[in-house]
Amino acid sequence: MSDLLQTSVLVAFALGITIYLGKKRRRLPYPPGPKGYPIIGNLLDIPKGFQWITYTEWAKKYGDIVYINVLGAHLVIINSEEIADELVERRSRNYSDRPDIAVMHMNGWQVNMGLKHYGNEWRRDRRVLHQRFRREAASTLHPLELAKSRALLQNVLRNPKDFEGHFKLYPSAIMFYLLYGHQVESMEDPLVNLTFKTIYLFSGSVFPGTNIINVFPALRHLPKWTPVLKDVHDLCAKNRYLLGKMQSIPFDSAQDTAVQSWVSELLEKNAVKGEEIVPEAVIKALGASTFAAAMETMLAYMMTYVLAMIHFPEAQKRAQAEIDEVIGNERLPNFEDRASLPYVEALFREIFRWHGPAPLGVPHSTVEDDIYKGYLIPKGSIIITNQWAMWRDERVYPEADNFRPERFLNSNGGLIDRFPPNFGFGRRACVGKSMADASIWIALVSMLSVFHITKAKDASGNDVEVPELFGDGIVSQPLPFECSITARHEAAKQLVIDNPPMKLDSNPMFFD
């Protein structure tokens, strides 16, 4: 038999096996979902905004796991915590990849650890962050978080109308000092301004279907002057430029200060070893992406807290009564008080459930085919964990549309063992969730202890109504609104004045 004939036979055999296996695989149905159209599939069904709302409505019709096809791409939407635990947690080896999001190759954010494919590079990045942000080390960050929460109280007391600006400053001050040893005093800080500009360009571009290049990835290879794509190319070019500055300028500043920081610690380890254990490019990228994730989620939570207190004053009143009973009015709360404040903790969790920062999390992707209850989940499927549907699951949270912190308490007033999902699932869960949890909690309990939040008044003395409106994007927070924030009483005001944040410049910090 000639070489050509042998080759032809082998090709035909391989093709036959491929077709056979493909047909065999397709004997299993995909999970239920809306019926699409030929070729384009469910392209027209993808909502342009607030996707979690539509996906939750689909869950009521099709079930807790929903399948759609967009131009041949498989999307699987998980709408229950039970299924997320079964697939993304217990089968994490197969569900820990990320989809290839085309626009990230254009805007430069593919260096973000949270968006990288599952593999050795991602494992290296996570290991570097885990050493500082692991749960066991979370308490070592408390002095920094406590100092910045005290600064937050002083800023709000001084200028309560600019509460959103103070909430932006709070996570910025924590993360810049932790990562770079840079002391942030105001939102006028050029590093803070640079960072916010960069992050705002990034937000909203993660989910497939949010822009034309994510729907048609091949379009990114067309010339930049292509009329339909020019604006996208211009926006991505601006993002790449700002991201480069966001990575390099704080990194360079960390080497010019005597304050020890995460960056200086890694650079010292490199110097001791005489080689780049962690390359400088990786340190820069991890610093920028860690800051971005922390800033957006903390800001969204704090804004949601204020909105919730306006709409649910009884919850605020009960939490403050618990603080008064346990702590009194002669000192401010600290981390040691957390276990003694179950209702405050329940309130903390209910805000996460009512409207957490990331209703859809960040998409996962499957490494191999999988089968769940007789349904085929193909290799390369985009897996969306619809946390919004989980927060509003009536089977888990009765009267889910209502704000009820009591749902996290048992009949004796103690906490139940449940926390609404907010930090992702499986191996791609947020590596800094313990730090984020602590930073947000100390800010919330500090605000509750000192300030009373109500509706603002107009010129005629009438209440200014505040709608429950939130923005779209990977991180969702309340749209701008007015409110009144006042000291609860003179003793609370005096506590803020008498407890300025401790100086950190000479602090040995929390590094080993």
MARKOL-711930 format. One record per residue (C-alpha): x, y, z. Coordinates in steps of 0.05 Angstrom, whole numbers, padded with zeros to 5 digits, always signed. Example, Ala and Ser with C-alpha at 12.3 -4.5 7.8 and 13.67 -1.06 7.14 Angstrom:
2
+00246-00090+00156+00273-00021+00143
***
This chain:
512
+00000+00000+00000+00029+00067-00020+00043+00122+00031-00011+00165+00000-00063+00110+00005-00042+00094+00077-00048+00167+00096-00117+00172+00063-00142+00110+00100-00117+00137+00167-00148+00205+00154-00214+00173+00135-00212+00129+00197-00196+00187+00243-00252+00228+00211-00301+00171+00220-00282+00163+00293-00290+00238+00304-00359+00239+00272-00379+00176+00311-00356+00204+00377-00389+00271+00362-00455+00237+00347-00448+00193+00409-00434+00253+00452-00493+00291+00424-00540+00235+00443-00538+00270+00510-00580+00334+00512-00554+00401+00532-00587+00432+00594-00654+00465+00579-00657+00537+00555-00690+00584+00506-00695+00558+00435-00647+00594+00388-00643+00606+00314-00602+00570+00260-00530+00593+00257-00535+00651+00307-00565+00608+00362-00587+00651+00421-00549+00714+00400-00613+00755+00399-00633+00729+00468-00571+00756+00504-00594+00817+00544-00556+00881+00530-00555+00900+00603-00569+00873+00673-00559+00802+00649-00570+00772+00718-00643+00794+00717-00658+00758+00651-00619+00696+00672-00658+00693+00737-00724+00696+00698-00698+00640+00654-00685+00599+00716-00758+00603+00735-00777+00576+00666-00721+00527+00650-00691+00508+00717-00628+00520+00758-00580+00504+00701-00594+00537+00633-00559+00528+00566-00553+00577+00508-00512+00576+00445-00484+00641+00416-00454+00632+00347-00429+00563+00366-00403+00584+00435-00434+00544+00493-00458+00584+00553-00482+00548+00616-00515+00591+00669-00517+00563+00740-00573+00593+00781-00568+00555+00847-00514+00550+00900-00525+00474+00903-00505+00464+00830-00448+00514+00835-00421+00474+00894-00429+00408+00857-00396+00431+00792-00350+00491+00805-00328+00470+00875-00327+00393+00875-00306+00387+00802-00260+00447+00805-00205+00415+00764-00252+00417+00704-00286+00484+00720-00226+00528+00737-00209+00555+00669-00230+00624+00643-00260+00637+00574-00218+00672+00523-00248+00742+00523-00226+00776+00459-00228+00848+00482-00179+00832+00539-00124+00820+00487-00137+00890+00461-00142+00929+00526-00083+00896+00561-00122+00865+00619-00105+00793+00600-00047+00801+00649-00100+00802+00705-00093+00738+00745-00168+00733+00752-00176+00729+00677-00118+00683+00660-00128+00612+00636-00120+00557+00687-00049+00533+00685+00022+00541+00712+00024+00616+00703-00041+00625+00740-00018+00578+00796+00045+00619+00804+00006+00684+00810-00044+00655+00860+00012+00626+00902+00045+00695+00907-00019+00728+00929-00039+00671+00975+00024+00681+01017+00000+00750+01038-00076+00745+01033-00091+00675+01058-00143+00668+01113-00091+00650+01166-00056+00717+01154-00119+00760+01152-00113+00783+01224-00044+00812+01211-00077+00864+01167-00124+00888+01222-00080+00946+01247-00080+00976+01177-00155+00966+01167-00171+00994+01235-00128+01056+01222-00162+01070+01155-00231+01059+01184-00216+01112+01236-00195+01159+01180-00260+01143+01144-00301+01164+01205-00263+01230+01209-00273+01244+01136-00348+01230+01138-00356+01272+01201-00319+01330+01168-00358+01327+01102-00416+01278+01103-00444+01300+01035-00383+01271+01000-00394+01202+01029-00382+01168+00962-00314+01202+00956-00296+01178+01026-00317+01108+01008-00271+01110+00948-00214+01135+00990-00222+01081+01043-00203+01019+01001-00153+01060+00962-00117+01080+01026-00115+01008+01050-00091+00978+00985-00040+01031+00966-00007+01026+01034-00009+00950+01036+00016+00940+00964+00062+00999+00954+00075+01032+01022+00042+01095+00994+00002+01139+01042-00062+01164+01010-00092+01225+01043-00145+01248+00993-00178+01231+00927-00134+01285+00896-00076+01237+00900-00051+01229+00827-00042+01154+00836-00114+01146+00859-00140+01187+00801-00099+01146+00752-00125+01081+00781-00198+01101+00779-00194+01124+00707-00163+01058+00687-00212+01015+00725-00273+01051+00698-00250+01036+00627-00243+00962+00644-00309+00950+00680-00364+00922+00636-00320+00889+00584-00314+00820+00617-00378+00784+00598-00384+00753+00529-00438+00790+00490-00425+00858+00520-00392+00885+00458-00385+00867+00385-00313+00841+00391-00332+00793+00447-00388+00766+00403-00344+00762+00340-00273+00752+00366-00242+00749+00296-00261+00823+00287-00203+00844+00330-00156+00825+00274-00188+00874+00225-00154+00941+00212-00161+00993+00266-00193+01042+00218-00252+00995+00205-00312+01042+00217-00351+00996+00264-00289+00981+00305-00253+01047+00308-00284+01069+00375-00269+01001+00406-00196+01004+00384-00189+01075+00409-00218+01057+00476-00174+00996+00484-00112+01035+00464-00128+01086+00519-00139+01030+00568-00072+00997+00551-00037+01063+00560-00069+01078+00628-00060+01006+00652+00014+01010+00636+00019+01072+00679-00024+01042+00734+00024+00983+00738+00090+01021+00734+00081+01086+00772+00059+01056+00839+00111+01000+00831+00166+01052+00821+00141+01093+00881+00146+01031+00926+00221+01030+00913+00228+01103+00933+00197+01098+01003+00224+01069+01067+00157+01039+01085+00156+00964+01077+00103+00939+01029+00081+00878+00990+00122+00901+00930+00185+00916+00970+00179+00849+01005+00177+00812+00938+00234+00853+00910+00275+00838+00973+00264+00764+00964+00287+00769+00892+00350+00806+00914+00366+00754+00968+00359+00697+00918+00398+00735+00865+00344+00721+00813+00274+00740+00796+00234+00690+00837+00174+00733+00819+00188+00773+00755+00177+00848+00761+00126+00847+00706+00085+00797+00747+00090+00839+00810+00066+00900+00771+00007+00863+00741-00013+00829+00806-00010+00895+00844-00055+00931+00794-00106+00875+00788-00109+00864+00863-00121+00938+00875-00175+00942+00822-00213+00882+00850-00211+00907+00922-00228+00979+00906-00290+00965+00864-00321+00912+00909-00310+00951+00974-00338+01015+00944-00399+00979+00917-00413+00947+00985-00407+01011+01024-00453+01049+00977-00503+00992+00981-00499+00995+01057-00519+01069+01057-00576+01056+01008-00601+00998+01051-00600+01040+01115-00642+01093+01081-00694+01043+01058-00693+00999+01120-00685+01044+01181-00710+00991+01230-00651+00947+01213-00603+01005+01225-00637+01020+01291-00633+00948+01316-00559+00942+01297-00543+01006+01333-00580+00983+01395-00538+00920+01396-00474+00961+01389-00496+01006+01446-00512+00946+01491-00447+00909+01477-00397+00966+01468-00430+01027+01498-00411+01098+01478-00343+01104+01510-00302+01071+01455-00306+01053+01381-00315+00982+01357-00256+00938+01341-00246+00869+01311-00251+00834+01379-00324+00856+01383-00346+00818+01321-00366+00753+01355-00408+00792+01405-00450+00828+01352-00493+00774+01318-00545+00822+01291-00492+00868+01261-00462+00806+01229-00531+00786+01202-00540+00856+01174-00471+00851+01142-00491+00786+01108-00559+00811+01087-00528+00870+01050-00486+00820+01011-00549+00781+00995-00594+00840+00980-00548+00866+00926-00476+00842+00928-00422+00876+00886-00417+00822+00832-00484+00791+00812-00452+00746+00760-00383+00736+00788-00330+00724+00734-00343+00671+00681-00309+00603+00686-00296+00554+00630-00294+00478+00625-00229+00442+00609-00264+00378+00586-00334+00352+00570-00376+00340+00632-00442+00307+00647-00490+00333+00700-00555+00295+00713-00556+00269+00642-00540+00336+00610-00478+00349+00569-00434+00408+00587-00385+00412+00529-00311+00426+00534-00297+00500+00530-00366+00520+00555-00371+00589+00587-00397+00578+00658-00434+00636+00689-00450+00631+00764-00511+00675+00772-00502+00696+00844-00562+00743+00838-00608+00683+00828-00575+00649+00888-00587+00710+00931-00660+00713+00910-00673+00638+00916-00738+00631+00954-00721+00560+00973-00661+00585+01012-00683+00656+01029-00759+00661+01038-00787+00730+01020-00722+00740+00983-00740+00809+00956-00747+00835+01028-00688+00861+01069-00688+00816+01131-00623+00808+01170-00660+00761+01217-00657+00706+01164-00585+00694+01185-00603+00685+01259-00633+00625+01294-00689+00627+01345-00640+00642+01401-00611+00702+01365-00547+00667+01345-00518+00664+01276-00534+00607+01229-00479+00576+01187-00495+00610+01120-00462+00665+01082-00489+00686+01014-00440+00671+00957-00402+00734+00937-00329+00715+00928-00334+00663+00873-00329+00587+00874-00276+00533+00871-00203+00547+00856-00220+00614+00824-00252+00641+00888-00225+00709+00909-00157+00699+00941-00167+00763+00982-00236+00747+01008-00215+00744+01081-00182+00812+01077-00242+00841+01039-00290+00812+01091-00252+00843+01149-00242+00911+01115-00315+00917+01098-00339+00893+01166-00298+00943+01207-00321+01000+01162-00394+00980+01169-00393+00970+01245-00354+01036+01254-00405+01074+01211-00463+01043+01249-00434+01060+01317-00424+01134+01300-00472+01156+01245-00546+01156+01232-00565+01152+01159-00632+01180+01134-00662+01212+01072-00638+01281+01054-00685+01341+01057-00701+01389+01001-00706+01465+01008-00777+01457+01034-00758+01407+01087-00788+01347+01050-00754+01280+01044-00714+01269+00980-00736+01201+00955-00681+01152+00936-00698+01098+00885-00665+01030+00889-00625+01038+00825-00560+01002+00810-00510+01006+00754-00493+00951+00705-00425+00918+00694-00383+00864+00726-00387+00904+00791-00455+00935+00805-00465+00991+00855-00521+01041+00869-00527+01100+00822-00510+01167+00854-00560+01190+00907-00567+01240+00963-00574+01225+01037-00564+01254+01106-00508+01227+01150-00504+01257+01220-00470+01238+01285-00518+01196+01328-00503+01238+01389-00449+01284+01417-00412+01226+01450-00405+01191+01383-00379+01254+01351-00328+01263+01406-00304+01191+01399-00286+01204+01327-00249+01268+01345-00212+01234+01402-00192+01172+01362-00151+01195+01302-00120+01139+01259-00054+01114+01286+00008+01134+01247+00033+01079+01202+00098+01108+01175+00140+01079+01231+00097+01017+01241+00134+00951+01229+00068+00931+01197+00051+00859+01191+00106+00829+01149+00144+00768+01172
***
